[in-house]
């Protein structure tokens, strides 16, 4: 029987999956940064693609960080 001093376990799977999602978000931003100057698009189209990439990366980043936090709380 424990006295309450034992720390609850963490969910390693959630932490690892969250870290992978954060890495994918950072990789997406990095690839976009190197790929966009090579595209032959008008400025408005390029701005729209950059905004869409930033929104997707931001969403992935928030999901990944949320998974890491939930993994530590479990």
HTML snippet that shows the backbone in 3Dmol.js (N, CA, C, O; Angstrom):
<script src="https://3Dmol.org/build/3Dmol-min.js"></script>
<div id="view" style="width:600px;height:400px;position:relative"></div>
<script>
const pdb = `
ATOM      1  N   UNK A   1       0.841  -1.175   0.000  1.00  0.00           N
ATOM      2  CA  UNK A   1       0.000   0.000   0.000  1.00  0.00           C
ATOM      3  C   UNK A   1       0.891   1.244   0.000  1.00  0.00           C
ATOM      4  O   UNK A   1       1.879   1.300   0.731  1.00  0.00           O
ATOM      5  N   UNK A   2       0.548   2.225  -0.806  1.00  0.00           N
ATOM      6  CA  UNK A   2       1.360   3.438  -0.902  1.00  0.00           C
ATOM      7  C   UNK A   2       0.822   4.504   0.039  1.00  0.00           C
ATOM      8  O   UNK A   2      -0.324   4.446   0.486  1.00  0.00           O
ATOM      9  N   UNK A   3       1.671   5.470   0.325  1.00  0.00           N
ATOM     10  CA  UNK A   3       1.284   6.558   1.228  1.00  0.00           C
ATOM     11  C   UNK A   3       0.933   7.829   0.479  1.00  0.00           C
ATOM     12  O   UNK A   3       0.802   8.886   1.096  1.00  0.00           O
ATOM     13  N   UNK A   4       0.781   7.755  -0.811  1.00  0.00           N
ATOM     14  CA  UNK A   4       0.438   8.945  -1.586  1.00  0.00           C
ATOM     15  C   UNK A   4       1.650   9.695  -2.103  1.00  0.00           C
ATOM     16  O   UNK A   4       1.501  10.742  -2.733  1.00  0.00           O
ATOM     17  N   UNK A   5       2.834   9.191  -1.854  1.00  0.00           N
ATOM     18  CA  UNK A   5       4.047   9.858  -2.315  1.00  0.00           C
ATOM     19  C   UNK A   5       4.493   9.364  -3.680  1.00  0.00           C
ATOM     20  O   UNK A   5       5.450   9.891  -4.248  1.00  0.00           O
ATOM     21  N   UNK A   6       3.821   8.375  -4.202  1.00  0.00           N
ATOM     22  CA  UNK A   6       4.178   7.817  -5.497  1.00  0.00           C
ATOM     23  C   UNK A   6       3.602   8.710  -6.588  1.00  0.00           C
ATOM     24  O   UNK A   6       2.411   9.020  -6.582  1.00  0.00           O
ATOM     25  N   UNK A   7       4.440   9.113  -7.508  1.00  0.00           N
ATOM     26  CA  UNK A   7       4.007   9.977  -8.610  1.00  0.00           C
ATOM     27  C   UNK A   7       3.247   9.148  -9.633  1.00  0.00           C
ATOM     28  O   UNK A   7       3.662   8.037  -9.963  1.00  0.00           O
ATOM     29  N   UNK A   8       2.130   9.680 -10.139  1.00  0.00           N
ATOM     30  CA  UNK A   8       1.410   8.924 -11.169  1.00  0.00           C
ATOM     31  C   UNK A   8       2.258   8.775 -12.429  1.00  0.00           C
ATOM     32  O   UNK A   8       3.108   9.613 -12.729  1.00  0.00           O
ATOM     33  N   UNK A   9       2.015   7.718 -13.140  1.00  0.00           N
ATOM     34  CA  UNK A   9       2.800   7.462 -14.346  1.00  0.00           C
ATOM     35  C   UNK A   9       2.387   8.406 -15.472  1.00  0.00           C
ATOM     36  O   UNK A   9       1.282   8.948 -15.468  1.00  0.00           O
ATOM     37  N   UNK A  10       3.276   8.592 -16.420  1.00  0.00           N
ATOM     38  CA  UNK A  10       2.992   9.422 -17.588  1.00  0.00           C
ATOM     39  C   UNK A  10       2.702   8.511 -18.773  1.00  0.00           C
ATOM     40  O   UNK A  10       3.118   7.353 -18.805  1.00  0.00           O
ATOM     41  N   UNK A  11       1.985   9.055 -19.736  1.00  0.00           N
ATOM     42  CA  UNK A  11       1.675   8.291 -20.941  1.00  0.00           C
ATOM     43  C   UNK A  11       2.761   8.572 -21.980  1.00  0.00           C
ATOM     44  O   UNK A  11       2.741   9.600 -22.657  1.00  0.00           O
ATOM     45  N   UNK A  12       3.687   7.659 -22.090  1.00  0.00           N
ATOM     46  CA  UNK A  12       4.820   7.836 -22.994  1.00  0.00           C
ATOM     47  C   UNK A  12       4.376   7.910 -24.449  1.00  0.00           C
ATOM     48  O   UNK A  12       4.963   8.646 -25.242  1.00  0.00           O
ATOM     49  N   UNK A  13       3.352   7.158 -24.799  1.00  0.00           N
ATOM     50  CA  UNK A  13       2.881   7.163 -26.187  1.00  0.00           C
ATOM     51  C   UNK A  13       2.370   8.540 -26.597  1.00  0.00           C
ATOM     52  O   UNK A  13       2.669   9.017 -27.692  1.00  0.00           O
ATOM     53  N   UNK A  14       1.596   9.179 -25.712  1.00  0.00           N
ATOM     54  CA  UNK A  14       1.078  10.508 -26.031  1.00  0.00           C
ATOM     55  C   UNK A  14       2.200  11.534 -26.135  1.00  0.00           C
ATOM     56  O   UNK A  14       2.166  12.411 -26.998  1.00  0.00           O
ATOM     57  N   UNK A  15       3.180  11.426 -25.268  1.00  0.00           N
ATOM     58  CA  UNK A  15       4.294  12.375 -25.294  1.00  0.00           C
ATOM     59  C   UNK A  15       5.095  12.216 -26.585  1.00  0.00           C
ATOM     60  O   UNK A  15       5.444  13.207 -27.225  1.00  0.00           O
ATOM     61  N   UNK A  16       5.381  10.991 -26.961  1.00  0.00           N
ATOM     62  CA  UNK A  16       6.148  10.745 -28.187  1.00  0.00           C
ATOM     63  C   UNK A  16       5.352  11.171 -29.412  1.00  0.00           C
ATOM     64  O   UNK A  16       5.898  11.804 -30.316  1.00  0.00           O
ATOM     65  N   UNK A  17       4.068  10.829 -29.452  1.00  0.00           N
ATOM     66  CA  UNK A  17       3.238  11.215 -30.590  1.00  0.00           C
ATOM     67  C   UNK A  17       3.115  12.739 -30.676  1.00  0.00           C
ATOM     68  O   UNK A  17       3.140  13.299 -31.772  1.00  0.00           O
ATOM     69  N   UNK A  18       2.983  13.406 -29.541  1.00  0.00           N
ATOM     70  CA  UNK A  18       2.932  14.866 -29.533  1.00  0.00           C
ATOM     71  C   UNK A  18       4.229  15.481 -30.024  1.00  0.00           C
ATOM     72  O   UNK A  18       4.211  16.462 -30.768  1.00  0.00           O
ATOM     73  N   UNK A  19       5.352  14.916 -29.615  1.00  0.00           N
ATOM     74  CA  UNK A  19       6.646  15.421 -30.078  1.00  0.00           C
ATOM     75  C   UNK A  19       6.806  15.215 -31.581  1.00  0.00           C
ATOM     76  O   UNK A  19       7.370  16.067 -32.267  1.00  0.00           O
ATOM     77  N   UNK A  20       6.316  14.094 -32.092  1.00  0.00           N
ATOM     78  CA  UNK A  20       6.375  13.858 -33.538  1.00  0.00           C
ATOM     79  C   UNK A  20       5.506  14.853 -34.305  1.00  0.00           C
ATOM     80  O   UNK A  20       5.901  15.326 -35.371  1.00  0.00           O
ATOM     81  N   UNK A  21       4.338  15.170 -33.777  1.00  0.00           N
ATOM     82  CA  UNK A  21       3.461  16.136 -34.438  1.00  0.00           C
ATOM     83  C   UNK A  21       4.108  17.518 -34.442  1.00  0.00           C
ATOM     84  O   UNK A  21       4.018  18.234 -35.439  1.00  0.00           O
ATOM     85  N   UNK A  22       4.755  17.902 -33.349  1.00  0.00           N
ATOM     86  CA  UNK A  22       5.470  19.181 -33.301  1.00  0.00           C
ATOM     87  C   UNK A  22       6.604  19.183 -34.323  1.00  0.00           C
ATOM     88  O   UNK A  22       6.827  20.189 -34.995  1.00  0.00           O
ATOM     89  N   UNK A  23       7.320  18.070 -34.445  1.00  0.00           N
ATOM     90  CA  UNK A  23       8.404  17.978 -35.428  1.00  0.00           C
ATOM     91  C   UNK A  23       7.875  18.090 -36.852  1.00  0.00           C
ATOM     92  O   UNK A  23       8.512  18.709 -37.704  1.00  0.00           O
ATOM     93  N   UNK A  24       6.717  17.496 -37.116  1.00  0.00           N
ATOM     94  CA  UNK A  24       6.112  17.601 -38.451  1.00  0.00           C
ATOM     95  C   UNK A  24       5.723  19.046 -38.742  1.00  0.00           C
ATOM     96  O   UNK A  24       5.902  19.519 -39.864  1.00  0.00           O
ATOM     97  N   UNK A  25       5.197  19.748 -37.753  1.00  0.00           N
ATOM     98  CA  UNK A  25       4.825  21.154 -37.946  1.00  0.00           C
ATOM     99  C   UNK A  25       6.048  22.005 -38.267  1.00  0.00           C
ATOM    100  O   UNK A  25       5.999  22.850 -39.160  1.00  0.00           O
ATOM    101  N   UNK A  26       7.130  21.790 -37.554  1.00  0.00           N
ATOM    102  CA  UNK A  26       8.359  22.547 -37.804  1.00  0.00           C
ATOM    103  C   UNK A  26       8.935  22.191 -39.171  1.00  0.00           C
ATOM    104  O   UNK A  26       9.421  23.067 -39.888  1.00  0.00           O
ATOM    105  N   UNK A  27       8.883  20.913 -39.534  1.00  0.00           N
ATOM    106  CA  UNK A  27       9.382  20.495 -40.850  1.00  0.00           C
ATOM    107  C   UNK A  27       8.549  21.102 -41.971  1.00  0.00           C
ATOM    108  O   UNK A  27       9.095  21.493 -43.002  1.00  0.00           O
ATOM    109  N   UNK A  28       7.243  21.186 -41.786  1.00  0.00           N
ATOM    110  CA  UNK A  28       6.373  21.788 -42.792  1.00  0.00           C
ATOM    111  C   UNK A  28       6.725  23.257 -43.006  1.00  0.00           C
ATOM    112  O   UNK A  28       6.771  23.728 -44.143  1.00  0.00           O
ATOM    113  N   UNK A  29       6.971  23.971 -41.929  1.00  0.00           N
ATOM    114  CA  UNK A  29       7.374  25.373 -42.065  1.00  0.00           C
ATOM    115  C   UNK A  29       8.728  25.500 -42.752  1.00  0.00           C
ATOM    116  O   UNK A  29       8.930  26.390 -43.578  1.00  0.00           O
ATOM    117  N   UNK A  30       9.647  24.614 -42.412  1.00  0.00           N
ATOM    118  CA  UNK A  30      10.977  24.664 -43.011  1.00  0.00           C
ATOM    119  C   UNK A  30      10.941  24.345 -44.501  1.00  0.00           C
ATOM    120  O   UNK A  30      11.584  25.025 -45.300  1.00  0.00           O
ATOM    121  N   UNK A  31      10.194  23.316 -44.873  1.00  0.00           N
ATOM    122  CA  UNK A  31      10.081  22.950 -46.289  1.00  0.00           C
ATOM    123  C   UNK A  31       9.408  24.071 -47.070  1.00  0.00           C
ATOM    124  O   UNK A  31       9.826  24.401 -48.181  1.00  0.00           O
ATOM    125  N   UNK A  32       8.381  24.645 -46.494  1.00  0.00           N
ATOM    126  CA  UNK A  32       7.699  25.753 -47.158  1.00  0.00           C
ATOM    127  C   UNK A  32       8.607  26.947 -47.370  1.00  0.00           C
ATOM    128  O   UNK A  32       8.547  27.610 -48.405  1.00  0.00           O
ATOM    129  N   UNK A  33       9.440  27.215 -46.391  1.00  0.00           N
ATOM    130  CA  UNK A  33      10.355  28.355 -46.498  1.00  0.00           C
ATOM    131  C   UNK A  33      11.344  28.184 -47.653  1.00  0.00           C
ATOM    132  O   UNK A  33      11.702  29.157 -48.317  1.00  0.00           O
ATOM    133  N   UNK A  34      11.778  26.956 -47.886  1.00  0.00           N
ATOM    134  CA  UNK A  34      12.728  26.702 -48.970  1.00  0.00           C
ATOM    135  C   UNK A  34      12.044  26.483 -50.315  1.00  0.00           C
ATOM    136  O   UNK A  34      12.649  26.712 -51.362  1.00  0.00           O
ATOM    137  N   UNK A  35      10.791  26.044 -50.293  1.00  0.00           N
ATOM    138  CA  UNK A  35      10.096  25.720 -51.529  1.00  0.00           C
ATOM    139  C   UNK A  35       9.408  26.931 -52.154  1.00  0.00           C
ATOM    140  O   UNK A  35       9.384  27.051 -53.379  1.00  0.00           O
ATOM    141  N   UNK A  36       8.856  27.817 -51.356  1.00  0.00           N
ATOM    142  CA  UNK A  36       8.051  28.915 -51.885  1.00  0.00           C
ATOM    143  C   UNK A  36       8.794  29.865 -52.815  1.00  0.00           C
ATOM    144  O   UNK A  36       8.194  30.320 -53.789  1.00  0.00           O
ATOM    145  N   UNK A  37      10.050  30.190 -52.578  1.00  0.00           N
ATOM    146  CA  UNK A  37      10.728  31.082 -53.534  1.00  0.00           C
ATOM    147  C   UNK A  37      10.874  30.472 -54.929  1.00  0.00           C
ATOM    148  O   UNK A  37      11.035  31.205 -55.905  1.00  0.00           O
ATOM    149  N   UNK A  38      10.821  29.160 -55.035  1.00  0.00           N
ATOM    150  CA  UNK A  38      10.977  28.500 -56.334  1.00  0.00           C
ATOM    151  C   UNK A  38       9.674  28.432 -57.125  1.00  0.00           C
ATOM    152  O   UNK A  38       9.692  28.164 -58.327  1.00  0.00           O
ATOM    153  N   UNK A  39       8.557  28.670 -56.469  1.00  0.00           N
ATOM    154  CA  UNK A  39       7.267  28.603 -57.156  1.00  0.00           C
ATOM    155  C   UNK A  39       7.075  29.835 -58.028  1.00  0.00           C
ATOM    156  O   UNK A  39       7.428  30.949 -57.642  1.00  0.00           O
ATOM    157  N   UNK A  40       6.519  29.619 -59.195  1.00  0.00           N
ATOM    158  CA  UNK A  40       6.253  30.727 -60.111  1.00  0.00           C
ATOM    159  C   UNK A  40       4.778  31.105 -59.991  1.00  0.00           C
ATOM    160  O   UNK A  40       3.953  30.733 -60.826  1.00  0.00           O
ATOM    161  N   UNK A  41       4.464  31.856 -58.928  1.00  0.00           N
ATOM    162  CA  UNK A  41       3.090  32.252 -58.654  1.00  0.00           C
ATOM    163  C   UNK A  41       3.006  33.763 -58.486  1.00  0.00           C
ATOM    164  O   UNK A  41       3.998  34.433 -58.199  1.00  0.00           O
ATOM    165  N   UNK A  42       1.805  34.276 -58.669  1.00  0.00           N
ATOM    166  CA  UNK A  42       1.584  35.692 -58.402  1.00  0.00           C
ATOM    167  C   UNK A  42       1.691  35.944 -56.898  1.00  0.00           C
ATOM    168  O   UNK A  42       1.592  35.018 -56.092  1.00  0.00           O
ATOM    169  N   UNK A  43       1.892  37.192 -56.542  1.00  0.00           N
ATOM    170  CA  UNK A  43       2.096  37.539 -55.131  1.00  0.00           C
ATOM    171  C   UNK A  43       0.871  37.192 -54.277  1.00  0.00           C
ATOM    172  O   UNK A  43       1.023  36.738 -53.142  1.00  0.00           O
ATOM    173  N   UNK A  44      -0.332  37.400 -54.804  1.00  0.00           N
ATOM    174  CA  UNK A  44      -1.544  37.081 -54.040  1.00  0.00           C
ATOM    175  C   UNK A  44      -1.668  35.580 -53.790  1.00  0.00           C
ATOM    176  O   UNK A  44      -2.038  35.157 -52.695  1.00  0.00           O
ATOM    177  N   UNK A  45      -1.361  34.790 -54.793  1.00  0.00           N
ATOM    178  CA  UNK A  45      -1.432  33.337 -54.636  1.00  0.00           C
ATOM    179  C   UNK A  45      -0.384  32.846 -53.652  1.00  0.00           C
ATOM    180  O   UNK A  45      -0.656  31.971 -52.830  1.00  0.00           O
ATOM    181  N   UNK A  46       0.800  33.404 -53.738  1.00  0.00           N
ATOM    182  CA  UNK A  46       1.876  33.012 -52.833  1.00  0.00           C
ATOM    183  C   UNK A  46       1.538  33.384 -51.393  1.00  0.00           C
ATOM    184  O   UNK A  46       1.831  32.628 -50.466  1.00  0.00           O
ATOM    185  N   UNK A  47       0.923  34.547 -51.209  1.00  0.00           N
ATOM    186  CA  UNK A  47       0.510  34.970 -49.874  1.00  0.00           C
ATOM    187  C   UNK A  47      -0.544  34.027 -49.308  1.00  0.00           C
ATOM    188  O   UNK A  47      -0.502  33.688 -48.125  1.00  0.00           O
ATOM    189  N   UNK A  48      -1.480  33.605 -50.136  1.00  0.00           N
ATOM    190  CA  UNK A  48      -2.522  32.677 -49.687  1.00  0.00           C
ATOM    191  C   UNK A  48      -1.927  31.329 -49.291  1.00  0.00           C
ATOM    192  O   UNK A  48      -2.328  30.746 -48.284  1.00  0.00           O
ATOM    193  N   UNK A  49      -0.981  30.835 -50.072  1.00  0.00           N
ATOM    194  CA  UNK A  49      -0.351  29.548 -49.757  1.00  0.00           C
ATOM    195  C   UNK A  49       0.465  29.654 -48.473  1.00  0.00           C
ATOM    196  O   UNK A  49       0.456  28.732 -47.657  1.00  0.00           O
ATOM    197  N   UNK A  50       1.160  30.754 -48.287  1.00  0.00           N
ATOM    198  CA  UNK A  50       1.926  30.945 -47.047  1.00  0.00           C
ATOM    199  C   UNK A  50       1.005  31.006 -45.832  1.00  0.00           C
ATOM    200  O   UNK A  50       1.313  30.435 -44.786  1.00  0.00           O
ATOM    201  N   UNK A  51      -0.121  31.697 -45.971  1.00  0.00           N
ATOM    202  CA  UNK A  51      -1.070  31.787 -44.868  1.00  0.00           C
ATOM    203  C   UNK A  51      -1.652  30.416 -44.544  1.00  0.00           C
ATOM    204  O   UNK A  51      -1.769  30.053 -43.374  1.00  0.00           O
ATOM    205  N   UNK A  52      -2.014  29.659 -45.562  1.00  0.00           N
ATOM    206  CA  UNK A  52      -2.558  28.324 -45.347  1.00  0.00           C
ATOM    207  C   UNK A  52      -1.532  27.415 -44.672  1.00  0.00           C
ATOM    208  O   UNK A  52      -1.878  26.648 -43.773  1.00  0.00           O
ATOM    209  N   UNK A  53      -0.288  27.497 -45.097  1.00  0.00           N
ATOM    210  CA  UNK A  53       0.767  26.696 -44.474  1.00  0.00           C
ATOM    211  C   UNK A  53       0.972  27.093 -43.020  1.00  0.00           C
ATOM    212  O   UNK A  53       1.154  26.234 -42.158  1.00  0.00           O
ATOM    213  N   UNK A  54       0.943  28.386 -42.750  1.00  0.00           N
ATOM    214  CA  UNK A  54       1.105  28.848 -41.373  1.00  0.00           C
ATOM    215  C   UNK A  54      -0.055  28.388 -40.495  1.00  0.00           C
ATOM    216  O   UNK A  54       0.153  28.014 -39.341  1.00  0.00           O
ATOM    217  N   UNK A  55      -1.268  28.414 -41.028  1.00  0.00           N
ATOM    218  CA  UNK A  55      -2.423  27.955 -40.252  1.00  0.00           C
ATOM    219  C   UNK A  55      -2.349  26.460 -39.962  1.00  0.00           C
ATOM    220  O   UNK A  55      -2.620  26.029 -38.841  1.00  0.00           O
ATOM    221  N   UNK A  56      -1.985  25.674 -40.962  1.00  0.00           N
ATOM    222  CA  UNK A  56      -1.870  24.228 -40.762  1.00  0.00           C
ATOM    223  C   UNK A  56      -0.752  23.912 -39.769  1.00  0.00           C
ATOM    224  O   UNK A  56      -0.921  23.062 -38.895  1.00  0.00           O
ATOM    225  N   UNK A  57       0.378  24.588 -39.898  1.00  0.00           N
ATOM    226  CA  UNK A  57       1.493  24.350 -38.982  1.00  0.00           C
ATOM    227  C   UNK A  57       1.139  24.775 -37.563  1.00  0.00           C
ATOM    228  O   UNK A  57       1.489  24.093 -36.600  1.00  0.00           O
ATOM    229  N   UNK A  58       0.454  25.889 -37.437  1.00  0.00           N
ATOM    230  CA  UNK A  58       0.035  26.344 -36.111  1.00  0.00           C
ATOM    231  C   UNK A  58      -0.921  25.368 -35.456  1.00  0.00           C
ATOM    232  O   UNK A  58      -0.821  25.099 -34.259  1.00  0.00           O
ATOM    233  N   UNK A  59      -1.845  24.839 -36.238  1.00  0.00           N
ATOM    234  CA  UNK A  59      -2.783  23.857 -35.710  1.00  0.00           C
ATOM    235  C   UNK A  59      -2.056  22.580 -35.287  1.00  0.00           C
ATOM    236  O   UNK A  59      -2.336  22.027 -34.224  1.00  0.00           O
ATOM    237  N   UNK A  60      -1.131  22.119 -36.114  1.00  0.00           N
ATOM    238  CA  UNK A  60      -0.345  20.936 -35.751  1.00  0.00           C
ATOM    239  C   UNK A  60       0.489  21.185 -34.496  1.00  0.00           C
ATOM    240  O   UNK A  60       0.615  20.305 -33.645  1.00  0.00           O
ATOM    241  N   UNK A  61       1.049  22.369 -34.385  1.00  0.00           N
ATOM    242  CA  UNK A  61       1.854  22.705 -33.214  1.00  0.00           C
ATOM    243  C   UNK A  61       1.010  22.690 -31.945  1.00  0.00           C
ATOM    244  O   UNK A  61       1.432  22.148 -30.924  1.00  0.00           O
ATOM    245  N   UNK A  62      -0.178  23.281 -32.004  1.00  0.00           N
ATOM    246  CA  UNK A  62      -1.058  23.280 -30.834  1.00  0.00           C
ATOM    247  C   UNK A  62      -1.516  21.871 -30.470  1.00  0.00           C
ATOM    248  O   UNK A  62      -1.575  21.522 -29.290  1.00  0.00           O
ATOM    249  N   UNK A  63      -1.835  21.069 -31.464  1.00  0.00           N
ATOM    250  CA  UNK A  63      -2.245  19.687 -31.196  1.00  0.00           C
ATOM    251  C   UNK A  63      -1.092  18.907 -30.562  1.00  0.00           C
ATOM    252  O   UNK A  63      -1.294  18.170 -29.597  1.00  0.00           O
ATOM    253  N   UNK A  64       0.110  19.072 -31.104  1.00  0.00           N
ATOM    254  CA  UNK A  64       1.267  18.364 -30.557  1.00  0.00           C
ATOM    255  C   UNK A  64       1.579  18.767 -29.131  1.00  0.00           C
ATOM    256  O   UNK A  64       1.855  17.916 -28.286  1.00  0.00           O
ATOM    257  N   UNK A  65       1.537  20.064 -28.859  1.00  0.00           N
ATOM    258  CA  UNK A  65       1.795  20.525 -27.493  1.00  0.00           C
ATOM    259  C   UNK A  65       0.698  20.056 -26.543  1.00  0.00           C
ATOM    260  O   UNK A  65       0.969  19.712 -25.393  1.00  0.00           O
ATOM    261  N   UNK A  66      -0.534  20.043 -27.029  1.00  0.00           N
ATOM    262  CA  UNK A  66      -1.628  19.537 -26.202  1.00  0.00           C
ATOM    263  C   UNK A  66      -1.452  18.067 -25.866  1.00  0.00           C
ATOM    264  O   UNK A  66      -1.710  17.653 -24.736  1.00  0.00           O
ATOM    265  N   UNK A  67      -1.017  17.282 -26.831  1.00  0.00           N
ATOM    266  CA  UNK A  67      -0.775  15.861 -26.572  1.00  0.00           C
ATOM    267  C   UNK A  67       0.342  15.660 -25.559  1.00  0.00           C
ATOM    268  O   UNK A  67       0.263  14.775 -24.707  1.00  0.00           O
ATOM    269  N   UNK A  68       1.375  16.474 -25.651  1.00  0.00           N
ATOM    270  CA  UNK A  68       2.476  16.361 -24.687  1.00  0.00           C
ATOM    271  C   UNK A  68       1.987  16.708 -23.283  1.00  0.00           C
ATOM    272  O   UNK A  68       2.314  16.012 -22.322  1.00  0.00           O
ATOM    273  N   UNK A  69       1.212  17.771 -23.163  1.00  0.00           N
ATOM    274  CA  UNK A  69       0.694  18.168 -21.846  1.00  0.00           C
ATOM    275  C   UNK A  69      -0.229  17.092 -21.285  1.00  0.00           C
ATOM    276  O   UNK A  69      -0.127  16.737 -20.111  1.00  0.00           O
ATOM    277  N   UNK A  70      -1.124  16.574 -22.114  1.00  0.00           N
ATOM    278  CA  UNK A  70      -2.032  15.519 -21.654  1.00  0.00           C
ATOM    279  C   UNK A  70      -1.243  14.265 -21.281  1.00  0.00           C
ATOM    280  O   UNK A  70      -1.589  13.572 -20.324  1.00  0.00           O
ATOM    281  N   UNK A  71      -0.188  13.974 -22.032  1.00  0.00           N
ATOM    282  CA  UNK A  71       0.648  12.817 -21.707  1.00  0.00           C
ATOM    283  C   UNK A  71       1.319  12.947 -20.358  1.00  0.00           C
ATOM    284  O   UNK A  71       1.479  11.950 -19.653  1.00  0.00           O
ATOM    285  N   UNK A  72       1.719  14.157 -19.978  1.00  0.00           N
ATOM    286  CA  UNK A  72       2.338  14.352 -18.669  1.00  0.00           C
ATOM    287  C   UNK A  72       1.303  14.348 -17.547  1.00  0.00           C
ATOM    288  O   UNK A  72       1.628  14.011 -16.408  1.00  0.00           O
ATOM    289  N   UNK A  73       0.076  14.715 -17.853  1.00  0.00           N
ATOM    290  CA  UNK A  73      -0.955  14.765 -16.819  1.00  0.00           C
ATOM    291  C   UNK A  73      -1.555  13.396 -16.525  1.00  0.00           C
ATOM    292  O   UNK A  73      -2.120  13.192 -15.451  1.00  0.00           O
ATOM    293  N   UNK A  74      -1.444  12.465 -17.451  1.00  0.00           N
ATOM    294  CA  UNK A  74      -2.044  11.135 -17.232  1.00  0.00           C
ATOM    295  C   UNK A  74      -1.176  10.296 -16.332  1.00  0.00           C
ATOM    296  O   UNK A  74      -1.518   9.151 -16.036  1.00  0.00           O
TER     297      UNK A  74
END
`;
const viewer = $3Dmol.createViewer("view");
viewer.addModel(pdb, "pdb");
viewer.setStyle({}, {cartoon: {color: "spectrum"}});
viewer.zoomTo();
viewer.render();
</script>
